[in-house]
């Protein structure tokens, strides 16, 4: 069995999760506390990947970043960036597709915090950044952990988005989900079964660990 698709899958999941963490914290903070009229629109856009077929997202990313498209050609000519059929393209697609799985738990964590934390921090003269980093985030650790794990696990299982924008290039864009599809098409069920078992066991263990850790953390307060 070729281990390269599995290694590439976990590399993609790790990079995507780290980038999503930096993107999702300020976005979730804004969604939790903002009273802007644009908030429902932003929430709808963030949640779109939950209901939109992944092939739709992958198709539009493929069109947008294609060198035959004006935007894709501009990126290629100006910055030398070509996201179609590349690992970088997989990362962009994964960030968009896994965004709600990171944002929603963190947003819920912020929303469930008592307003007194913000009020006390403001009275003490702390900035919003200091309040976020030193007051709010330490109090939503279970939500952060849940968002991180859900985004990581969701990225591992992606198929439609990564296939559309990344294709099936061994060692470059061929992740485990695509390898399983290839093996099934070739009627090589033994290797497809091995890939599937490995992904099943790893994702189950990750999710189980999160529930156990969050359960112990919550028991400290009840």
HELIX and SHEET records of a PDB file:
HELIX    1   1 UNK A    4  UNK A   33  1                                  30    
HELIX    2   2 UNK A   39  UNK A   51  1                                  13    
HELIX    3   3 UNK A   54  UNK A   65  1                                  12    
HELIX    4   4 UNK A   70  UNK A   79  1                                  10    
HELIX    5   5 UNK A   87  UNK A  111  1                                  25    
HELIX    6   6 UNK A  115  UNK A  123  1                                   9    
HELIX    7   7 UNK A  128  UNK A  131  1                                   4    
HELIX    8   8 UNK A  132  UNK A  136  3                                   5    
HELIX    9   9 UNK A  137  UNK A  140  5                                   4    
HELIX   10  10 UNK A  141  UNK A  156  1                                  16    
HELIX   11  11 UNK A  160  UNK A  166  1                                   7    
HELIX   12  12 UNK A  176  UNK A  185  1                                  10    
HELIX   13  13 UNK A  189  UNK A  219  1                                  31    
END                                                                             
